[in-house]
């Protein structure tokens, strides 16, 4: 088979060779970041080659690492198309929610900057009056229960 006969053009818009598939993607539809993101997800399964045959067009060629059937290549092309759409959606969501993320980041940084220091918290504790002590926590043991007798001291000191 010659190289021309070996090349098949799919109805889904990709070229299929004996061990590879290739897409020509228009950057007005798919941003370069989306193309990179989708391509990156396939580097563990196949060799990924990116080229620019003409302005605003990116050619993505996915070459199988081993022998691959035409059905397997078609499945690979479908998966790449799905991942490409997922990357486009992820980037659009990131752009549309960027202001919200920036707001929450700034608010959390402001809150962290205005948080009192340890010295401020300790000074506040020292300035508080503990006039009420219903559980008598601040009363020394001897005042509460009397002096400890010698018999108890021997039991504890065994």
C-alpha positions in Angstrom: 0.0 0.0 0.0 1.3 3.4 -0.8 1.2 6.3 1.7 -1.7 7.9 -0.2 -3.8 4.8 -0.1 -2.9 4.2 3.6 -4.4 7.6 4.5 -8.1 7.6 5.4 -10.2 10.7 6.0 -12.9 10.2 8.6 -16.3 11.7 8.6 -15.5 13.1 12.1 -12.8 15.3 10.7 -9.5 13.5 11.3 -7.0 11.7 9.1 -6.3 8.1 10.0 -3.1 6.3 8.9 -2.0 2.8 9.7 -0.9 3.7 13.2 -1.9 7.3 13.8 -4.7 9.8 13.6 -4.3 13.5 12.9 -6.6 16.5 13.6 -6.4 20.0 12.1 -7.9 22.3 14.7 -8.8 25.9 14.2 -7.6 28.2 17.1 -10.7 30.3 16.7 -12.8 27.3 18.0 -10.3 25.6 20.3 -7.8 27.7 22.2 -4.2 26.7 22.3 -4.4 26.0 26.0 -7.3 23.6 25.4 -5.4 21.8 22.7 -2.4 21.5 25.0 -4.5 20.2 27.9 -6.2 17.6 25.8 -2.9 16.5 24.2 -1.3 16.2 27.5 -3.9 13.7 28.7 -2.7 11.3 25.9 1.1 11.4 26.3 1.0 8.2 28.4 -0.9 6.3 25.7 0.5 7.5 22.4 3.1 9.9 20.9 1.7 13.4 20.5 3.0 15.7 17.8 1.8 19.3 17.4 2.6 21.4 14.4 1.2 24.5 12.7 0.6 23.8 9.0 -0.9 27.3 8.5 -1.7 30.3 10.6 -4.5 29.8 13.2 -4.5 26.0 12.5 -2.9 23.4 14.9 -2.3 19.9 13.6 -2.4 17.3 16.4 -1.0 13.9 15.4 -1.5 11.0 17.8 0.7 8.0 17.0 0.0 4.7 18.7 2.9 3.3 20.8 2.2 -0.2 19.4 0.1 -1.9 16.8 -3.4 -0.5 16.7 -6.6 -1.5 14.8 -8.6 1.0 12.8 -11.4 0.7 15.3 -8.9 1.4 18.1 -7.7 4.5 16.3 -11.3 5.7 15.8 -11.9 5.2 19.5 -8.7 7.2 20.2 -10.0 10.0 18.0 -13.3 10.0 19.7 -11.7 10.2 23.2 -9.4 13.0 22.0 -12.5 14.9 20.7 -14.2 14.5 24.0 -11.2 15.5 26.0 -10.8 18.6 23.8 -14.4 19.7 24.5 -13.9 19.0 28.2 -10.7 21.2 28.2 -12.6 24.0 26.4 -15.4 23.9 29.0 -12.9 23.8 31.9 -11.1 26.9 30.5 -14.4 28.7 30.0 -15.5 27.9 33.5 -12.2 29.1 34.9 -12.5 32.4 33.0 -16.1 33.0 34.0 -15.4 32.3 37.7 -12.0 34.0 37.9 -13.5 37.2 39.6 -15.2 35.1 42.3 -12.0 33.2 43.0 -10.0 36.4 43.2 -12.6 37.9 45.5 -12.5 35.0 47.9 -8.7 34.9 47.8 -8.5 38.6 48.6 -11.1 38.3 51.4 -9.2 35.4 53.0 -5.9 37.3 52.8 -7.5 40.4 54.4 -9.0 38.3 57.2 -5.6 36.6 57.8 -3.9 40.0 57.9 -6.4 41.5 60.3 -6.3 38.5 62.7 -4.9 39.4 66.2 -1.4 38.3 67.1 -0.6 36.0 70.0 0.6 38.9 72.0 -2.7 40.7 71.5 -4.7 37.6 72.6 -2.5 37.2 75.7 -2.9 40.9 76.6 -6.6 40.5 76.3 -6.6 37.5 78.6 -4.6 39.4 81.2 -6.9 42.4 81.1 -10.0 40.3 81.7 -11.4 40.0 85.2 -12.3 36.6 86.5 -14.5 37.8 89.4 -16.9 34.9 89.0 -15.5 31.4 89.8 -18.6 29.2 90.3 -16.5 26.0 90.2 -13.9 27.4 92.5 -11.2 26.6 90.1 -9.0 29.5 91.3 -9.2 28.4 95.0 -6.1 26.5 96.1 -6.5 22.9 97.1 -5.6 23.5 100.8 -8.3 26.1 101.2 -10.9 23.9 99.6 -10.1 20.6 101.3 -7.8 21.5 104.2 -4.2 20.5 104.7 -3.1 17.1 103.5 -2.6 14.7 106.4 0.4 12.5 106.9 -1.5 9.3 106.2 -2.6 10.3 102.7 1.0 11.5 102.0 2.3 8.1 102.8 -0.2 6.3 100.5 0.7 8.6 97.6 4.4 8.3 98.2 4.7 4.5 98.2 
